[in-house]
């Protein structure tokens, strides 16, 4: 067992499946889809729609595969979708776009339009994206809308060769201290990991500034973890924000200024957990020490690439229970490389539990979509000083 592979992880938050609704329906995929509630400033929000996309590229192009009916008085919504993995967003558009075809619901009725946001609209990118619709269940997905308060503004900069990005991170209209804004060049890692660049934590005024940026588009993500850590799953009481007008074009010789609203992972949103949601495809087993005894509190990881060092794992389990049992949810079938360690993020430290699955020389397992793969035990040892 190679005890010195380096595991890294960043996470992002939110989704817990609800129980399938009772009733009878002849369709094979009945009770398969999504349901949840939309809120804004901790109050339920009526009249928003949830948009479902097959890819992030489709979301940027405003090409949904399905659109929900408007949320009810209590902010609730529900929609059927075939089993699969999707990107979800909630919107409340002041007006339908002048061009473009309406999106149709499951029964073929026209439910709503999609189009670019305008100042005054409301939007929420679901931080758990992509999200899996599990056959036979309605997966619970909550949204907290943020108002598109102002478009990006530009002013001249003394640095003619590079761009500058600045702005204020707010929560419920008030400056948020301690938030870190991370820039991503694309959605390759679903906006998890270190990104291209990150700002220092905001001060009491919520301000952030990032200088010497190349002239290009960036996706802005803001996070604040109450524990002060830079990596790991967001928990209730933490903050998350996907800038409503992403991507932002930073121009050489200009200062781009944004008004960046974020949401708190609490209440309706706090019910969700992006890392541990049920996908219907599971790898499970026990984490054991060198004497075969269960080790509690260790995370199991899954990678899609054979070389696991210095990379972010695609999937992580909850900490193993007192019997050493872990459950690792995978979005779809394939080949995965399995390991375990006591912590997520950064370089493993002395005294930390660490190990790899030893059932194959390269630590891999093969799993099919919808399969529960049992007996994948992972031996771990403490890293010696």
Secondary structure by P-SEA (a helix, b strand, c coil): ccccbbbbbccccbbbbccccccccccccccccccbbbbcccccccbbbbbbbccaaaaaaccccccccccccccccccccccccbbbbbbbccccccbbbbbbcccccccbbbbbbcccbbbbcccccccccccccbbbbbbbbbbccccbbbbbbccccbbbbbbbbbcccbbbcbbbbbbbcccccccccccccccccccccbbbbbcccccbbbbbbbbbbccccccccccccbbbbccccccccccccbbbbbbbbbbbcccccccccccccccccbbbbbbbccccccccbbbbbbbcccccccccccccccccccccbbbbbbccccbbbbbccccccccccccbbbbcccccccbbbbbccccccccbbbbbbcccc
